[in-house]
């Protein structure tokens, strides 16, 4: 459960610590006091999308942390190499004015995406506009799959469907009219002929450019080598550095045994002589190997120009061009033998479609079995929410297979006795949508490990007796999971085990919001305000007292 929420510099909240209890926690306050900001802060620390506009004016950053207790082992934690220590987990997020984020879980840095996966396994927020999702029929199938736990059937179908689609794409690529086929074959044949005629060899361009560079600068290379050879050997008349080094070593040789210093000098001179001799021989070999032919240079220039033109058409390197040549050959063979390939692929597609349809039927049967259970559960929830005459049903229509199967799932309802079932988006009022969504959330939550459910103004469009039923339902849910509820209704606030008031004020020309835990007397005043507005009378206070007593009696019986 969520134990402590700490907020710094989020909108009008400069700093707040909210300690939540087990059971049913309610937050009330005037419109605009900042109740939704508390929910926004929760969403931020859970990794949900947020904006830098959330940062309090004048602050460099915003900070939110949430301490959870009783956290079970979670796959989302294992993926990040984390675990709850003694069942406790601390989530933190800093939001900077430049849009950057810093997220941590139990002190270890994580990405926003990782924080979102972990947060989504700990707490679920049901926003005040979530009821509108019921109007989107594309969401109905997702709700049913979540309830029915059809992951295995969906995964088996997805594998069959992907294989079928891959074969379908191959078939489509082979399907072209005869004129297009001839044009493509001519184009491929020309490209293959041009590349084959070039007789490309891997790595040839590097060797070619190196040799061309040598030929282009042949005179400079020859002059440099000749000058170096003459300096080392002295030419035909002798002399040169090699001869001089040999004579110097010979001069010192006679006294090398008389003094260690001369022995070392002799060794150094011998080394210099050997190195100079080797260099001279290398230069002679290089000089003999030079063969600067103007014709060879012309040939190399022509080959380099051919490679340049081919690279502009077929790839940046010789290796890329050879790969393209092989690809063209394969495509030409495919087109030439397209009839045979098409026949083979059509048979393969027929088999894969059969497998996909078999998997789709299995998925559909699993969904229909889950739909019956969900209908019964929703119907029971609606009776508890003072909607006993409402009928809820799930209908199926078959469609062409897609990534999610062959089922079009629609939620239907009849609000009054004698009326036929119709799509929810055609007949449900705002209050009915809110209660149906609450029923659906409660049913889905039963199968989840999430320990905390947050309801942001779930009472929209609800009043009177229906409001009392919603309050009782939240009280029931709070005996299984922690419930946090932002509300404007006194019935819901009175039913809470713990009641917070979100209050806005001014100090030194700035707006501040604080969250206050209410004792019984303050709860009576707040309930009286929710009932009658700013003018709190003794009659309203007496009514608030009765609400609190009745709520306590109801909770005691759970």
C-alpha positions as CSV (number, residue, x, y, z in Angstrom):
1,X,0.0,0.0,0.0
2,X,1.0,3.7,-0.4
3,X,2.3,4.7,3.0
4,X,3.7,8.2,2.5
5,X,3.5,10.7,-0.4
6,X,6.0,13.6,-0.2
7,X,5.5,16.5,-2.6
8,X,7.8,19.5,-3.3
9,X,7.1,22.4,-5.7
10,X,4.2,20.8,-7.6
11,X,1.9,23.6,-8.9
12,X,0.5,25.4,-5.8
13,X,1.9,22.8,-3.3
14,X,5.2,24.1,-2.0
15,X,5.7,21.1,0.3
16,X,3.4,18.4,1.7
17,X,3.7,15.1,3.4
18,X,0.6,12.9,3.3
19,X,0.6,9.7,5.4
20,X,-2.1,7.3,4.2
21,X,-3.6,4.5,6.2
22,X,-5.0,1.1,5.2
23,X,-8.6,1.0,4.1
24,X,-10.5,3.9,2.7
25,X,-8.7,7.3,2.4
26,X,-10.8,10.3,1.2
27,X,-9.5,13.7,0.0
28,X,-12.0,16.6,-0.1
29,X,-11.7,20.4,-0.6
30,X,-13.0,23.3,-2.5
31,X,-12.9,23.3,-6.3
32,X,-9.5,24.5,-7.4
33,X,-7.9,23.8,-3.9
34,X,-5.4,21.3,-5.4
35,X,-7.0,17.9,-5.0
36,X,-6.2,16.9,-8.6
37,X,-2.6,18.2,-8.1
38,X,-2.1,15.5,-5.5
39,X,-3.3,12.9,-8.1
40,X,-0.9,14.5,-10.6
41,X,1.9,14.2,-8.2
42,X,1.1,10.5,-7.7
43,X,1.1,10.0,-11.5
44,X,4.5,11.7,-11.7
45,X,6.2,9.5,-9.2
46,X,4.6,6.4,-10.9
47,X,6.4,7.4,-14.1
48,X,3.4,8.8,-16.0
49,X,3.8,11.5,-18.6
50,X,4.2,14.9,-17.0
51,X,5.0,18.4,-18.0
52,X,7.6,21.0,-16.8
53,X,4.6,23.3,-16.3
54,X,3.8,21.2,-13.2
55,X,6.8,22.8,-11.5
56,X,5.8,25.6,-9.0
57,X,6.5,29.1,-10.4
58,X,10.0,30.3,-9.4
59,X,11.3,26.8,-8.5
60,X,14.1,25.1,-10.4
61,X,12.7,21.6,-10.0
62,X,9.8,19.6,-8.5
63,X,10.3,16.5,-6.4
64,X,7.9,13.6,-5.5
65,X,8.6,10.5,-3.5
66,X,6.3,7.6,-2.5
67,X,6.9,5.0,0.1
68,X,5.1,1.7,-0.4
69,X,4.9,-1.1,2.1
70,X,3.8,-4.7,1.8
71,X,5.2,-4.9,-1.7
72,X,5.2,-8.5,-3.1
73,X,7.8,-9.8,-5.6
74,X,7.1,-8.1,-8.9
75,X,8.3,-9.0,-12.4
76,X,8.9,-5.3,-13.1
77,X,11.3,-5.1,-10.2
78,X,13.2,-8.2,-11.2
79,X,13.7,-6.8,-14.7
80,X,15.6,-3.9,-13.1
81,X,17.5,-6.1,-10.7
82,X,15.6,-4.7,-7.8
83,X,13.6,-6.0,-4.9
84,X,11.6,-4.6,-2.0
85,X,13.6,-4.7,1.2
86,X,11.3,-6.1,4.0
87,X,8.4,-5.4,1.7
88,X,9.2,-1.6,1.5
89,X,9.9,0.3,-1.7
90,X,10.7,4.0,-2.2
91,X,10.0,5.6,-5.6
92,X,11.4,9.1,-6.3
93,X,11.3,11.5,-9.3
94,X,12.8,14.9,-9.8
95,X,11.4,17.0,-12.7
96,X,13.6,19.9,-13.9
97,X,12.6,23.1,-15.7
98,X,14.6,22.1,-18.8
99,X,12.5,18.9,-19.1
100,X,15.0,16.5,-17.7
101,X,14.0,13.8,-15.2
102,X,15.9,11.9,-12.5
103,X,14.1,8.7,-11.3
104,X,15.1,6.4,-8.5
105,X,13.8,3.2,-6.9
106,X,15.1,2.5,-3.5
107,X,18.0,4.8,-4.2
108,X,19.0,3.2,-7.5
109,X,18.7,5.2,-10.8
110,X,16.1,3.9,-13.3
111,X,14.6,5.3,-16.5
112,X,11.1,6.8,-16.7
113,X,9.9,3.8,-18.6
114,X,11.2,1.4,-15.9
115,X,9.6,3.6,-13.2
116,X,6.3,3.5,-15.1
117,X,6.4,-0.3,-15.2
118,X,7.1,-0.6,-11.5
119,X,4.6,2.1,-10.5
120,X,1.9,0.5,-12.7
121,X,2.3,-2.7,-10.7
122,X,1.9,-0.9,-7.3
123,X,-0.9,1.6,-7.8
124,X,-3.8,2.2,-10.3
125,X,-5.3,5.6,-10.9
126,X,-8.9,5.8,-12.1
127,X,-9.2,9.4,-13.4
128,X,-12.4,11.4,-13.6
129,X,-12.5,11.0,-17.4
130,X,-11.7,7.3,-17.5
131,X,-15.5,6.5,-17.8
132,X,-15.3,8.0,-21.3
133,X,-13.1,5.1,-22.3
134,X,-16.2,2.9,-22.2
135,X,-17.5,4.9,-25.1
136,X,-14.5,3.7,-27.2
137,X,-15.5,0.2,-28.4
138,X,-11.9,-0.5,-29.3
139,X,-11.1,-0.6,-25.5
140,X,-13.8,-3.2,-24.8
141,X,-11.7,-6.1,-26.1
142,X,-8.7,-5.0,-24.0
143,X,-10.9,-4.9,-20.9
144,X,-12.2,-8.4,-21.6
145,X,-8.7,-9.8,-22.3
146,X,-7.4,-8.3,-19.1
147,X,-10.2,-10.0,-17.1
148,X,-10.1,-13.3,-18.9
149,X,-6.3,-13.7,-18.7
150,X,-6.1,-15.0,-22.3
151,X,-2.4,-14.2,-22.7
152,X,-1.5,-17.8,-23.7
153,X,-4.2,-18.0,-26.3
154,X,-3.4,-14.5,-27.7
155,X,0.4,-15.3,-27.9
156,X,-0.3,-18.6,-29.7
157,X,-2.6,-16.8,-32.2
158,X,-0.1,-13.9,-32.7
159,X,2.7,-16.4,-33.7
160,X,0.4,-18.0,-36.3
161,X,-0.9,-14.6,-37.6
162,X,2.7,-13.2,-38.0
163,X,3.7,-16.3,-40.0
164,X,0.7,-15.9,-42.2
165,X,1.3,-12.2,-42.8
166,X,4.9,-12.8,-43.6
167,X,3.9,-15.3,-46.4
168,X,1.2,-12.9,-47.6
169,X,3.8,-10.2,-48.0
170,X,6.0,-12.5,-50.0
171,X,3.1,-13.4,-52.3
172,X,2.2,-9.7,-52.8
173,X,5.8,-8.9,-53.8
174,X,5.5,-11.5,-56.6
175,X,2.2,-10.3,-57.9
176,X,2.7,-7.9,-60.9
177,X,1.3,-7.6,-64.3
178,X,3.2,-8.9,-67.4
179,X,4.4,-5.4,-68.6
180,X,5.7,-4.5,-65.1
181,X,7.3,-7.9,-64.9
182,X,9.1,-7.4,-68.2
183,X,10.3,-3.9,-67.3
184,X,11.7,-5.2,-64.0
185,X,13.4,-8.2,-65.6
186,X,15.0,-5.9,-68.2
187,X,16.2,-3.5,-65.5
188,X,17.6,-6.3,-63.4
189,X,19.3,-7.9,-66.4
190,X,21.0,-4.6,-67.3
191,X,22.3,-4.1,-63.8
192,X,23.6,-7.6,-63.5
193,X,25.3,-7.4,-66.8
194,X,26.9,-4.0,-65.9
195,X,28.2,-5.3,-62.6
196,X,29.4,-8.6,-63.9
197,X,31.2,-6.9,-66.8
198,X,33.1,-4.8,-64.2
199,X,34.5,-8.1,-62.7
200,X,34.6,-6.6,-59.2
201,X,36.9,-8.0,-56.6
202,X,36.6,-7.5,-52.8
203,X,39.3,-5.1,-51.5
204,X,40.5,-4.1,-55.0
205,X,39.7,-0.4,-54.6
206,X,42.2,0.1,-51.7
207,X,45.0,-1.6,-53.7
208,X,44.1,0.4,-56.8
209,X,44.2,3.7,-55.0
210,X,47.5,2.9,-53.3
211,X,49.1,2.0,-56.6
212,X,47.6,5.0,-58.4
213,X,49.0,7.3,-55.8
214,X,52.4,5.8,-56.2
215,X,52.3,6.2,-60.0
216,X,51.0,9.8,-59.8
217,X,54.0,10.7,-57.6
218,X,56.5,8.4,-59.3
219,X,59.2,11.1,-60.0
220,X,59.0,12.4,-56.5
221,X,59.4,8.9,-55.0
222,X,62.3,8.1,-57.4
223,X,64.1,11.3,-56.6
224,X,63.8,10.8,-52.9
225,X,65.0,7.2,-53.0
226,X,68.0,8.0,-55.2
227,X,69.0,10.9,-53.0
228,X,68.8,8.7,-49.9
229,X,70.8,5.9,-51.5
230,X,73.6,8.2,-52.6
231,X,73.8,9.7,-49.1
232,X,74.1,6.3,-47.6
233,X,76.4,4.6,-50.1
234,X,78.1,7.4,-52.0
235,X,77.4,6.0,-55.4
236,X,79.9,4.1,-57.6
237,X,82.9,6.0,-56.1
238,X,82.2,4.8,-52.6
239,X,82.0,6.9,-49.5
240,X,78.6,7.7,-48.0
241,X,77.3,7.3,-44.4
242,X,77.5,3.5,-44.4
243,X,81.3,3.5,-45.3
244,X,82.0,6.3,-42.8
245,X,80.2,4.4,-40.0
246,X,82.2,1.3,-40.8
247,X,85.5,3.2,-40.7
248,X,84.5,4.9,-37.4
249,X,83.8,1.5,-35.9
250,X,87.1,0.2,-37.1
251,X,88.9,3.1,-35.6
252,X,87.5,2.5,-32.2
253,X,87.9,-1.3,-32.5
254,X,91.6,-1.1,-31.6
255,X,91.1,0.3,-28.1
256,X,87.7,-1.2,-27.2
257,X,89.4,-3.7,-24.9
258,X,91.4,-1.1,-23.0
259,X,88.5,0.9,-21.6
260,X,84.8,-0.1,-21.1
261,X,83.7,3.3,-22.4
262,X,85.3,2.6,-25.8
263,X,83.8,-0.9,-25.8
264,X,80.3,0.5,-25.4
265,X,81.0,3.2,-28.1
266,X,82.2,0.4,-30.5
267,X,79.0,-1.5,-29.9
268,X,76.9,1.5,-30.7
269,X,78.8,2.3,-33.9
270,X,78.5,-1.3,-35.0
271,X,74.7,-1.0,-34.4
272,X,74.5,2.2,-36.4
273,X,76.5,0.7,-39.2
274,X,74.2,-2.4,-39.4
275,X,71.0,-0.3,-39.3
276,X,72.4,2.1,-42.0
277,X,73.4,-0.9,-44.2
278,X,69.9,-2.4,-43.9
279,X,68.2,0.8,-44.8
280,X,70.5,1.3,-47.8
281,X,69.7,-2.2,-49.0
282,X,65.9,-1.7,-48.5
283,X,66.2,1.6,-50.5
284,X,68.0,-0.2,-53.4
285,X,65.3,-2.9,-53.5
286,X,62.7,-0.3,-53.6
287,X,64.6,1.6,-56.4
288,X,64.8,-1.6,-58.4
289,X,61.1,-2.4,-58.0
290,X,59.9,1.0,-59.3
291,X,58.3,0.6,-62.7
292,X,56.5,3.8,-63.7
293,X,54.5,3.1,-66.8
294,X,52.3,5.9,-68.2
295,X,50.1,3.2,-69.7
296,X,49.5,1.6,-66.3
297,X,48.6,4.9,-64.8
298,X,46.0,5.5,-67.6
299,X,44.5,2.0,-66.9
300,X,44.3,2.6,-63.2
301,X,42.7,6.0,-63.7
302,X,40.1,4.4,-66.0
303,X,39.4,1.6,-63.5
304,X,39.0,4.1,-60.6
305,X,36.6,6.2,-62.7
306,X,34.5,3.0,-63.5
307,X,34.4,2.2,-59.8
308,X,33.3,5.7,-59.0
309,X,30.4,5.6,-61.5
310,X,29.3,2.2,-60.3
311,X,29.4,3.3,-56.6
312,X,27.1,6.2,-57.3
313,X,24.5,3.7,-58.7
314,X,25.0,0.5,-56.7
315,X,26.6,1.1,-53.3
316,X,29.4,3.0,-51.5
317,X,31.9,0.1,-51.6
318,X,32.9,-2.7,-53.8
319,X,31.6,-5.1,-51.2
320,X,28.2,-3.3,-51.2
321,X,28.1,-3.5,-55.0
322,X,28.8,-7.3,-54.9
323,X,26.0,-7.7,-52.4
324,X,23.6,-5.7,-54.6
325,X,24.6,-7.9,-57.6
326,X,23.7,-11.1,-55.6
327,X,20.4,-9.5,-54.6
328,X,19.6,-8.7,-58.2
329,X,20.3,-12.2,-59.3
330,X,18.0,-13.6,-56.5
331,X,15.2,-11.2,-57.5
332,X,15.6,-12.1,-61.2
333,X,15.4,-15.8,-60.4
334,X,12.3,-15.2,-58.2
335,X,10.5,-13.3,-61.0
336,X,11.6,-15.8,-63.6
337,X,10.2,-18.6,-61.5
338,X,7.4,-16.6,-60.0
339,X,4.7,-18.9,-61.1
340,X,6.3,-21.9,-59.3
341,X,7.1,-19.8,-56.2
342,X,3.6,-18.3,-56.2
343,X,2.0,-21.7,-56.3
344,X,4.2,-22.9,-53.4
345,X,3.5,-19.8,-51.3
346,X,-0.2,-20.0,-51.9
347,X,-0.3,-23.6,-50.6
348,X,1.9,-22.4,-47.6
349,X,-0.4,-19.5,-47.0
350,X,-3.5,-21.7,-47.1
351,X,-1.9,-24.0,-44.4
352,X,-0.9,-21.0,-42.3
353,X,-4.3,-19.4,-42.5
354,X,-5.8,-22.7,-41.3
355,X,-3.5,-22.7,-38.3
356,X,-4.2,-19.1,-37.6
357,X,-7.9,-19.6,-37.8
358,X,-7.7,-22.6,-35.5
359,X,-5.8,-20.5,-33.0
360,X,-8.2,-17.6,-33.5
361,X,-11.2,-19.8,-32.7
362,X,-9.4,-21.0,-29.6
363,X,-8.8,-17.4,-28.6
364,X,-12.4,-16.5,-29.3
365,X,-13.8,-19.4,-27.2
366,X,-11.6,-18.3,-24.3
367,X,-12.9,-14.8,-24.7
368,X,-16.5,-15.9,-24.8
369,X,-16.1,-18.0,-21.7
370,X,-14.5,-15.0,-19.9
371,X,-17.3,-12.8,-21.2
372,X,-19.9,-14.9,-19.4
373,X,-18.0,-14.6,-16.2
374,X,-17.5,-10.9,-16.6
375,X,-21.2,-10.3,-17.4
376,X,-22.1,-12.0,-14.2
377,X,-19.6,-10.1,-12.1
378,X,-20.5,-6.7,-13.6
379,X,-24.2,-7.4,-13.1
380,X,-23.6,-8.2,-9.5
381,X,-21.4,-5.1,-9.0
382,X,-24.1,-2.9,-10.6
383,X,-26.8,-4.3,-8.3
384,X,-24.6,-3.3,-5.4
385,X,-24.2,0.2,-7.0
386,X,-28.0,0.7,-7.0
387,X,-28.4,-0.3,-10.7
388,X,-30.5,-3.5,-10.3
389,X,-32.6,-2.9,-13.4
390,X,-29.6,-2.3,-15.7
391,X,-28.7,-5.2,-17.9
392,X,-25.1,-5.6,-19.1
393,X,-24.0,-7.9,-21.8
394,X,-21.0,-8.5,-24.1
395,X,-21.6,-9.3,-27.8
396,X,-19.3,-10.7,-30.4
397,X,-19.0,-10.2,-34.1
398,X,-16.6,-11.9,-36.4
399,X,-14.2,-9.9,-38.5
400,X,-11.3,-10.7,-40.9
401,X,-8.2,-11.8,-38.8
402,X,-5.9,-9.1,-37.6
403,X,-3.2,-8.9,-35.0
404,X,-5.8,-9.2,-32.2
405,X,-7.9,-12.0,-33.6
406,X,-11.3,-12.3,-35.3
407,X,-13.5,-10.8,-32.5
408,X,-15.2,-7.5,-32.5
409,X,-16.2,-7.1,-28.8
410,X,-18.9,-4.6,-27.7
411,X,-20.3,-3.9,-24.3
412,X,-24.1,-3.5,-24.4
413,X,-26.5,-2.3,-21.8
414,X,-30.2,-1.7,-21.2
415,X,-30.9,1.1,-18.6
416,X,-34.6,0.4,-18.2
417,X,-36.9,-2.6,-18.0
418,X,-38.3,-3.6,-21.4
419,X,-35.7,-1.8,-23.4
420,X,-33.4,-3.8,-25.7
421,X,-29.7,-4.0,-25.2
422,X,-27.8,-1.3,-27.1
423,X,-24.2,-0.1,-27.3
424,X,-23.1,1.7,-24.1
425,X,-22.1,4.8,-26.0
426,X,-25.8,5.1,-27.3
427,X,-27.7,4.9,-24.0
428,X,-25.5,5.4,-20.9
429,X,-25.6,8.7,-19.0
430,X,-22.6,10.2,-17.2
431,X,-23.6,8.8,-13.9
432,X,-24.2,5.3,-15.3
433,X,-20.8,5.4,-17.1
434,X,-19.1,6.3,-13.9
435,X,-20.7,3.4,-12.0
436,X,-20.1,0.9,-14.8
437,X,-16.5,1.9,-15.0
438,X,-16.2,1.6,-11.2
439,X,-17.7,-1.9,-11.4
440,X,-15.3,-2.8,-14.2
441,X,-12.3,-1.5,-12.3
442,X,-13.3,-3.4,-9.2
443,X,-13.7,-6.7,-11.0
444,X,-10.4,-6.2,-12.9
445,X,-8.5,-5.3,-9.7
446,X,-9.5,-8.7,-8.1
447,X,-7.2,-10.5,-10.5
448,X,-4.3,-8.0,-10.0
449,X,-1.5,-7.8,-7.4
450,X,-1.9,-4.0,-7.3
451,X,-2.4,-3.0,-3.6
452,X,-3.7,0.5,-4.0
453,X,-6.6,1.9,-6.1
454,X,-6.9,5.7,-6.6
455,X,-10.3,7.1,-7.7
456,X,-10.2,10.7,-8.8
457,X,-13.8,12.1,-8.6
458,X,-15.4,8.7,-9.4
459,X,-18.7,10.3,-8.2
460,X,-19.1,12.5,-11.3
461,X,-22.8,12.5,-12.2
462,X,-23.8,10.5,-9.1
463,X,-26.0,11.8,-6.3
464,X,-28.5,10.7,-3.7
465,X,-29.0,7.0,-3.1
466,X,-26.6,6.1,-5.9
467,X,-23.9,8.1,-4.1
468,X,-24.5,6.0,-0.9
469,X,-24.2,2.8,-2.9
470,X,-20.9,4.0,-4.5
471,X,-19.6,4.9,-1.0
472,X,-20.5,1.4,0.3
473,X,-18.9,-0.3,-2.7
474,X,-15.6,1.7,-2.1
475,X,-15.7,0.7,1.6
476,X,-16.1,-3.0,0.5
477,X,-13.2,-2.7,-1.9
478,X,-11.0,-1.0,0.8
479,X,-11.2,-4.2,2.9
480,X,-9.2,-6.0,0.2
481,X,-7.1,-3.2,-1.1
482,X,-6.1,0.3,-0.1
483,X,-8.5,2.9,-1.6
484,X,-7.7,6.6,-2.1
485,X,-10.6,8.7,-3.3
486,X,-10.9,12.4,-4.3
487,X,-14.6,13.3,-3.9
488,X,-17.1,16.1,-3.6
489,X,-19.8,13.9,-2.1
490,X,-20.4,13.8,1.7
491,X,-21.6,10.2,1.5
492,X,-18.2,9.1,0.2
493,X,-16.2,11.3,2.5
494,X,-18.1,10.0,5.5
495,X,-17.5,6.4,4.6
496,X,-13.7,6.9,4.6
497,X,-11.6,5.4,7.4
498,X,-9.2,8.4,7.0
499,X,-10.2,11.9,5.8
500,X,-7.9,14.6,4.4
501,X,-8.8,18.1,3.5
502,X,-7.0,19.9,0.7
503,X,-7.0,23.6,1.6
504,X,-5.7,26.6,-0.3
505,X,-4.6,29.9,1.2
506,X,-2.3,32.9,0.6
507,X,0.9,33.9,2.3
508,X,3.2,36.8,1.4
509,X,1.4,37.3,-2.0
510,X,1.7,33.6,-3.0
511,X,-0.9,30.8,-3.1
512,X,-0.2,27.8,-1.0
513,X,-2.0,24.5,-0.7
514,X,-1.8,22.2,2.3
515,X,-3.2,18.7,3.0
516,X,-4.6,18.3,6.5
517,X,-5.7,15.1,8.2
518,X,-9.1,15.7,9.9
519,X,-10.2,14.6,13.3
520,X,-13.9,13.9,13.9
521,X,-14.9,17.5,14.7
522,X,-13.1,18.8,11.6
523,X,-14.7,16.0,9.6
524,X,-18.2,17.1,10.7
525,X,-17.5,20.6,9.6
526,X,-16.1,19.4,6.2
527,X,-19.1,17.1,5.6
528,X,-21.4,20.0,6.5
529,X,-19.6,22.2,4.0
530,X,-19.9,19.5,1.3
531,X,-23.6,19.3,2.0
532,X,-24.6,22.9,2.4
533,X,-21.8,25.0,1.0
534,X,-20.0,27.8,3.0
535,X,-23.0,28.4,5.4
536,X,-22.6,25.7,8.0
537,X,-25.6,25.4,10.3
538,X,-26.3,23.3,13.4
539,X,-28.7,21.2,11.3
540,X,-26.0,20.5,8.8
541,X,-23.6,19.5,11.6
542,X,-26.2,17.2,13.0
543,X,-26.6,15.6,9.6
544,X,-22.9,15.2,9.3
545,X,-22.8,13.5,12.7
546,X,-25.5,11.1,11.5
547,X,-23.5,10.4,8.3
548,X,-20.4,9.6,10.3
549,X,-22.2,7.3,12.7
550,X,-24.0,5.5,9.9
551,X,-20.8,5.0,8.0
552,X,-19.0,3.7,11.0
553,X,-21.8,1.2,11.6
554,X,-21.6,0.0,8.0
555,X,-17.9,-0.4,8.1
556,X,-18.1,-2.3,11.3
557,X,-20.3,-4.9,9.6
558,X,-17.9,-5.6,6.7
